[in-house]
């Protein structure tokens, strides 16, 4: 049996095992374990379907080769040869697809996501670029049919935002957007610049997987809750009532705020979701850093201070520094046409993982 078939055989055995476990009353009673096993079952289903096709191909190939060896009838030998040629033609592509399917998936990829944008160096211009990038991503979401909600925002002194956080409620949003974490640098002539000189500004984007209660056990006795009046746009109601919520995780000092909703209760729920996700991300970063010691990842890095992309307006180009990809469609890119870059990053990560698996 070849290596690929052996790996798929082991997956099929695990699939049967998980199928038995998820109907066990003791497992069903343990919601955390049941959810985890149910997800594993769904993830393995596609691989098992491919395993059956591949096993069938290998068996037919072996039968045809045996027939060619034993058969003396010219017509039967010709049929066996044709069958072998056809199956050998299909085999490489199927094996390549299987290798990519066998690359270990990030278990967080299927989750919804939280995106946090923060102005960095560049003053007002950085705040304006936060707004530009926020618009770029929301146009991309619209194209994909994803819904999102602003959770917290802090406006700039003249235009744009010093920071803005959004919750993207869409399956697998994290898997699509996770490579967007890092420093995004913009080079352009600011609106406020009379001399026409090109300035460089930067913003930081963080993409977090939305953590469910089953993912991260948050002890509420460790959380301090403060209420305050919201600032910025929102009318009299928002500014006159203490509907804004600030949650502080005392052991780590991690803070989460929400002031964009009118209801204190809704703001609390949103702030709690973000706090849980930030604490969950800290745990994930620890795991990723441990893995990075064994395998340096080109694309997915836990380092939020790494410069990942430059948007150069005079030249109309976008360059992703991790994969060395440059595109000259800045105008459409800023209008949400970012799928090609996301696909390239995903391909680079998969190719790297494949090399790691083969090493």
Beta strands, then each sheet from edge to edge (+ up, - down):
strand 1: 113-119
strand 2: 147-155
strand 3: 161-169
strand 4: 182-189
strand 5: 198-209
strand 6: 223-228
strand 7: 244-249
strand 8: 254-258
strand 9: 307-312
strand 10: 317-320
strand 11: 325-327
sheet 1: 2+ 3- 1+ 5- 4+ 9+ 10- 11+
sheet 2: 6+ 7- 8+
end
